[in-house]
Amino acid sequence: MGSTWGNKFKVSIFGESHGNGIGAIIDGLPAGIDIDLDRVQNELNRRAARGNPLATPRKEGDQIEVLSGVFNGKTTGAPLAGLIRNENTRSGDYAKTKDLMRPGHADYAASVRYGGFQDYRGGGHFSGRLTAPLVFAGAIAKEIIRVIRPELGIGSRIVSIGNVKDTEVCDWKVYKTLSKGFVNPAFPLYHAKLEDAMKQEIIEAMADDDSVGGMVEGFITGLEPGIGNPFFESIESRLSALLFSIPAVKGVTFGAGFEVASLRGSQTNDALRIMDGQIEAVTNYNGGINGGISNGMPIVFQVAFKPTPSIGKEQQTINLAERKKAVLTIQGRHDPCIVVRAFPVVEAATAICLADFLI
């Protein structure tokens, strides 16, 4: 399985949704870096479903247990291992339908790839549950960045849920302010007044035994020009690889994204100027990256999440064991919209990528 990523900051995630536990091992850390485990736990709490009526009824404690790599509050230079116990599993929800391939899930593809030996309960290793160790690794990356590059900011905001869209940030300088926080950190929006309308999209989908997708925007502020590489090791290439590792991500764009296809070069070239002795761009259509390398503007990107494939509606599928057509109504506890818990995961992937470039 391709569960390891990184050149310098190497991350391996392990576990299954209904196994004993899940976790991550991080290698390549410099020794002597302060690690605030309360801040690390807070990142996991941001992702958790606790107290959120619009999230899965499966409530996990997600308490991180650091097994190695930290001593007296500092990194030792050895691999840092973190374990999160699975405490609230109901595997019986899946035993009765294990041969029914859930539409939109990895069930069929994984069964072919691994000969049927994969853990099917709750999606096993393919589950969104595995974003918890990804967030843990991202939290460690944030701790490293906080020490070695305290001027950098990593943030995210919800751009859309269903048909309700927040407005674009037209002035790239606004991102420096956004990186410091939002009116409601649990539902980060540029225009906070849209929160109720977005939540209503989720409520209506739930009432219809359905789900809804959306978009998250991530950003990095304070990164100087000259970080990155061309071609296969570009910032876009490497960050996209991590973002597409988040279950349910189906699209990643940078800057103005697909909109650039309908614009002219005179609009998207991001003219340069000197302000107060500093070189900067007038606009940021390229999302802070040229030639795979940072240009000093905020790095801005959008991540599209598909609707949760687990829905209560009756769906057409197949019984793989009998090789016959079948119908399936999915039981279990699932998120009606992944977006409301995904933005900390986007930040985690961003921090991991940035740490790999910087250490």
C-alpha positions as CSV (number, residue, x, y, z in Angstrom):
1,M,0.0,0.0,0.0
2,G,1.2,3.5,-0.7
3,S,0.8,4.8,2.9
4,T,4.2,6.6,3.1
5,W,5.0,10.1,1.8
6,G,7.9,12.6,2.0
7,N,11.6,13.2,1.1
8,K,12.8,14.8,4.4
9,F,9.7,14.9,6.5
10,K,8.5,11.3,6.0
11,V,5.0,10.3,7.1
12,S,3.6,6.8,7.3
13,I,0.0,6.3,8.4
14,F,-1.4,2.9,9.6
15,G,-4.6,1.3,10.8
16,E,-8.1,0.7,9.8
17,S,-11.5,2.3,10.6
18,H,-12.6,-0.5,12.9
19,G,-9.3,-2.0,14.0
20,N,-7.7,-1.5,17.4
21,G,-6.2,1.8,16.5
22,I,-4.8,4.2,13.8
23,G,-1.7,6.3,13.8
24,A,1.3,7.8,12.1
25,I,5.1,7.5,12.2
26,I,7.1,10.6,11.3
27,D,10.8,10.3,10.4
28,G,13.3,13.0,9.5
29,L,12.5,15.4,12.3
30,P,15.3,17.6,13.6
31,A,16.2,17.0,17.3
32,G,15.6,19.6,20.0
33,I,12.3,21.1,18.7
34,D,9.7,22.0,21.3
35,I,6.5,20.0,20.8
36,D,3.4,21.3,22.6
37,L,1.2,18.2,22.8
38,D,-1.8,20.3,23.9
39,R,-1.7,22.2,20.6
40,V,-1.3,18.9,18.8
41,Q,-4.4,17.5,20.5
42,N,-6.3,20.7,19.7
43,E,-5.7,20.0,16.0
44,L,-7.2,16.6,16.4
45,N,-10.2,18.1,18.3
46,R,-10.8,20.5,15.4
47,R,-11.3,17.5,13.1
48,A,-13.4,15.4,15.5
49,A,-17.1,15.1,15.2
50,R,-17.8,15.8,18.9
51,G,-20.5,18.4,19.5
52,N,-21.3,18.8,15.8
53,P,-24.9,17.9,15.0
54,L,-24.0,18.0,11.3
55,A,-21.3,15.3,11.6
56,T,-21.3,11.6,12.0
57,P,-23.0,10.2,15.1
58,R,-19.8,8.1,15.6
59,K,-18.0,10.1,18.3
60,E,-14.4,9.1,18.9
61,G,-12.1,10.5,21.7
62,D,-9.2,10.8,19.3
63,Q,-6.7,11.2,22.2
64,I,-3.2,11.0,20.8
65,E,-0.7,8.8,22.6
66,V,2.9,9.6,21.6
67,L,4.9,6.4,21.7
68,S,8.4,7.6,20.7
69,G,10.3,10.6,19.4
70,V,9.5,13.1,22.1
71,F,11.4,13.3,25.4
72,N,11.0,16.1,28.0
73,G,8.9,18.0,25.5
74,K,11.4,18.1,22.7
75,T,12.0,15.9,19.6
76,T,14.8,13.4,20.0
77,G,15.5,13.0,16.3
78,A,14.2,9.4,16.4
79,P,11.0,8.5,14.5
80,L,8.0,10.0,16.2
81,A,5.1,7.6,16.6
82,G,1.6,8.5,17.6
83,L,-1.3,6.2,18.3
84,I,-5.1,6.9,18.4
85,R,-7.3,4.1,19.7
86,N,-10.6,3.3,18.0
87,E,-13.1,3.3,20.9
88,N,-16.6,3.5,19.2
89,T,-16.9,0.9,16.5
90,R,-20.0,-1.0,15.4
91,S,-18.7,-3.5,13.0
92,G,-21.9,-5.4,12.9
93,D,-23.3,-2.6,10.6
94,Y,-20.9,-4.0,7.9
95,A,-20.9,-7.7,8.4
96,K,-24.3,-8.3,6.9
97,T,-23.5,-6.4,3.7
98,K,-19.8,-7.2,3.2
99,D,-20.4,-8.7,-0.2
100,L,-22.4,-5.7,-1.4
101,M,-20.1,-3.2,-3.1
102,R,-21.0,0.3,-1.8
103,P,-21.3,2.7,-4.7
104,G,-18.8,5.6,-4.5
105,H,-16.6,3.7,-2.1
106,A,-13.3,1.8,-2.6
107,D,-15.0,-1.6,-1.8
108,Y,-14.8,-3.0,-5.3
109,A,-11.5,-1.5,-6.4
110,A,-9.9,-2.6,-3.1
111,S,-11.3,-6.1,-3.3
112,V,-9.8,-6.6,-6.8
113,R,-6.5,-5.0,-5.8
114,Y,-6.0,-7.0,-2.5
115,G,-7.8,-10.2,-3.4
116,G,-10.6,-9.7,-0.9
117,F,-8.3,-9.7,2.1
118,Q,-8.7,-6.0,2.9
119,D,-10.6,-5.0,6.1
120,Y,-14.0,-4.1,4.8
121,R,-15.4,-2.7,8.0
122,G,-16.1,1.0,7.7
123,G,-13.9,1.2,4.6
124,G,-10.9,-0.2,6.5
125,H,-7.6,1.6,5.5
126,F,-9.5,3.6,2.9
127,S,-11.8,5.3,5.5
128,G,-11.9,9.0,6.2
129,R,-11.1,7.9,9.8
130,L,-7.5,7.8,8.6
131,T,-7.5,11.6,8.3
132,A,-7.0,11.6,12.1
133,P,-3.4,10.4,11.9
134,L,-2.9,12.7,8.9
135,V,-4.0,15.6,11.1
136,F,-1.6,14.4,13.9
137,A,1.3,14.4,11.4
138,G,0.2,17.9,10.2
139,A,0.1,19.1,13.8
140,I,3.7,18.0,14.4
141,A,4.6,19.7,11.1
142,K,3.0,22.9,12.4
143,E,5.0,22.6,15.6
144,I,8.2,22.4,13.5
145,I,7.3,25.3,11.3
146,R,6.3,27.4,14.4
147,V,9.9,27.0,15.6
148,I,11.9,27.3,12.5
149,R,9.7,29.7,10.5
150,P,7.4,31.6,13.0
151,E,6.5,34.2,10.4
152,L,4.6,31.7,8.2
153,G,0.9,31.2,8.4
154,I,-1.2,28.2,7.3
155,G,-5.0,28.5,7.1
156,S,-8.1,27.3,5.4
157,R,-11.7,28.4,4.9
158,I,-14.9,26.8,3.6
159,V,-15.6,28.1,0.1
160,S,-18.8,26.3,-0.7
161,I,-21.3,23.7,0.5
162,G,-23.7,22.4,-2.1
163,N,-25.0,25.4,-4.0
164,V,-24.1,28.0,-1.4
165,K,-20.8,29.7,-2.2
166,D,-18.7,32.2,-0.3
167,T,-17.2,35.1,-2.3
168,E,-13.7,35.1,-3.7
169,V,-11.0,37.0,-1.9
170,C,-10.1,39.6,-4.5
171,D,-7.2,41.3,-2.6
172,W,-4.4,38.8,-1.9
173,K,-3.3,40.9,1.2
174,V,-6.5,39.8,2.9
175,Y,-5.0,36.3,3.4
176,K,-2.6,37.6,6.0
177,T,-5.5,38.6,8.1
178,L,-7.4,35.4,7.4
179,S,-4.4,33.3,8.6
180,K,-5.0,34.9,12.1
181,G,-8.5,33.5,12.5
182,F,-12.2,33.6,11.6
183,V,-15.4,34.8,13.3
184,N,-16.3,31.1,13.9
185,P,-13.2,29.0,13.8
186,A,-15.3,25.9,13.7
187,F,-17.0,27.0,10.5
188,P,-14.4,29.4,8.8
189,L,-16.0,31.7,6.3
190,Y,-14.8,34.9,4.6
191,H,-18.4,36.1,5.0
192,A,-19.7,34.7,8.2
193,K,-23.3,35.6,7.3
194,L,-23.4,32.6,4.9
195,E,-23.0,30.0,7.7
196,D,-26.8,29.4,8.2
197,A,-27.4,29.0,4.5
198,M,-24.5,26.4,4.2
199,K,-25.8,24.5,7.2
200,Q,-29.3,24.4,5.7
201,E,-27.8,22.7,2.6
202,I,-26.6,19.9,4.9
203,I,-29.8,19.7,6.8
204,E,-31.9,19.4,3.7
205,A,-29.6,16.6,2.3
206,M,-29.8,14.8,5.6
207,A,-33.6,15.0,5.5
208,D,-33.5,13.4,2.1
209,D,-31.2,10.5,3.2
210,D,-28.6,12.1,1.0
211,S,-25.3,13.9,1.3
212,V,-23.6,17.1,-0.1
213,G,-20.1,18.1,-1.2
214,G,-18.3,21.3,-1.2
215,M,-15.0,23.2,-1.5
216,V,-12.2,24.2,0.9
217,E,-9.6,26.8,0.2
218,G,-6.2,26.5,1.8
219,F,-3.4,29.1,2.0
220,I,0.1,29.8,3.1
221,T,1.2,33.4,4.0
222,G,4.7,34.8,4.6
223,L,6.6,32.3,2.4
224,E,9.5,34.1,0.6
225,P,10.1,33.6,-3.1
226,G,12.4,30.8,-4.2
227,I,11.0,27.8,-2.3
228,G,10.2,24.8,-4.5
229,N,11.3,23.1,-7.7
230,P,10.3,22.8,-11.3
231,F,8.4,19.9,-12.8
232,F,7.9,16.7,-10.7
233,E,9.0,18.3,-7.4
234,S,7.1,21.5,-7.8
235,I,5.0,22.9,-5.0
236,E,1.9,22.2,-7.0
237,S,2.9,18.6,-7.7
238,R,3.9,17.7,-4.2
239,L,1.0,19.5,-2.4
240,S,-1.5,18.1,-4.8
241,A,-0.3,14.6,-4.1
242,L,-0.9,15.1,-0.4
243,L,-4.3,16.7,-0.9
244,F,-5.5,13.9,-3.2
245,S,-4.5,11.5,-0.4
246,I,-7.4,12.9,1.6
247,P,-10.4,10.6,1.0
248,A,-13.2,12.2,-1.0
249,V,-11.0,14.8,-2.7
250,K,-11.8,15.0,-6.4
251,G,-10.2,18.2,-7.5
252,V,-7.3,20.6,-6.6
253,T,-6.7,23.9,-8.3
254,F,-4.2,26.8,-7.6
255,G,-4.9,30.5,-7.7
256,A,-7.7,31.2,-10.2
257,G,-7.8,27.5,-11.1
258,F,-9.9,26.5,-14.1
259,E,-11.1,30.1,-14.5
260,V,-7.8,30.9,-16.2
261,A,-8.9,28.9,-19.2
262,S,-11.4,31.6,-20.1
263,L,-9.2,34.6,-19.4
264,R,-6.5,36.3,-21.3
265,G,-2.8,36.6,-20.5
266,S,-3.1,40.3,-19.9
267,Q,-5.4,39.4,-17.0
268,T,-3.6,36.4,-15.5
269,N,0.1,37.5,-15.7
270,D,0.2,39.0,-12.2
271,A,2.1,42.2,-13.0
272,L,4.9,43.0,-10.7
273,R,5.6,46.2,-8.8
274,I,7.8,47.5,-6.0
275,M,6.0,48.7,-2.9
276,D,8.0,50.0,0.1
277,G,11.1,48.5,-1.3
278,Q,9.5,45.0,-1.7
279,I,8.7,43.2,-4.9
280,E,5.1,42.1,-5.1
281,A,2.4,41.2,-7.6
282,V,-0.6,43.3,-8.3
283,T,-2.9,40.3,-8.5
284,N,-2.5,36.6,-7.6
285,Y,-4.1,34.6,-10.4
286,N,-1.2,32.1,-10.2
287,G,-1.7,31.4,-6.5
288,G,1.7,32.4,-5.4
289,I,3.6,29.9,-7.6
290,N,5.4,30.3,-10.9
291,G,7.4,27.4,-12.4
292,G,6.7,25.3,-9.4
293,I,8.5,27.8,-7.1
294,S,7.0,30.3,-4.6
295,N,7.0,33.9,-5.9
296,G,6.4,35.6,-2.5
297,M,2.6,36.0,-2.8
298,P,0.3,33.9,-0.7
299,I,0.0,30.4,-1.9
300,V,-3.7,29.8,-2.5
301,F,-5.4,26.6,-3.6
302,Q,-8.9,25.1,-3.7
303,V,-9.8,21.5,-2.8
304,A,-13.1,19.9,-4.0
305,F,-14.8,17.3,-1.9
306,K,-17.4,15.0,-3.3
307,P,-20.6,14.2,-1.4
308,T,-20.2,11.5,1.2
309,P,-20.8,8.2,-0.6
310,S,-22.6,6.6,2.4
311,I,-26.2,7.6,2.0
312,G,-29.5,6.2,3.2
313,K,-31.1,6.0,-0.2
314,E,-31.6,2.7,-1.9
315,Q,-28.9,2.2,-4.5
316,Q,-28.1,-0.3,-7.3
317,T,-25.0,-2.4,-6.8
318,I,-23.7,-6.0,-7.1
319,N,-23.2,-8.9,-4.7
320,L,-19.6,-9.7,-5.5
321,A,-19.6,-13.1,-4.0
322,E,-22.7,-14.2,-6.0
323,R,-21.9,-12.0,-9.0
324,K,-25.5,-10.8,-9.1
325,K,-27.2,-7.5,-9.2
326,A,-28.4,-6.2,-5.8
327,V,-29.8,-3.2,-4.0
328,L,-28.3,-1.6,-1.0
329,T,-29.4,0.8,1.7
330,I,-26.4,1.7,3.7
331,Q,-26.6,1.5,7.5
332,G,-24.1,2.9,9.9
333,R,-23.0,6.3,11.1
334,H,-21.7,8.7,8.5
335,D,-21.1,12.4,7.8
336,P,-23.7,14.1,5.6
337,C,-21.0,16.6,4.5
338,I,-17.3,16.0,4.8
339,V,-16.4,19.6,4.3
340,V,-17.3,20.7,7.9
341,R,-14.6,18.4,9.2
342,A,-12.2,18.5,6.3
343,F,-10.6,22.0,6.5
344,P,-8.2,21.0,9.4
345,V,-7.1,18.0,7.2
346,V,-6.4,20.4,4.3
347,E,-4.2,22.5,6.7
348,A,-2.5,19.3,7.9
349,A,-1.6,18.2,4.4
350,T,-0.3,21.8,3.7
351,A,1.9,21.8,6.8
352,I,3.4,18.4,6.0
353,C,4.3,19.5,2.5
354,L,5.7,22.8,3.7
355,A,7.8,21.1,6.4
356,D,9.2,18.7,3.8
357,F,10.4,21.7,1.7
358,L,11.8,23.6,4.7
359,I,13.6,21.3,7.0
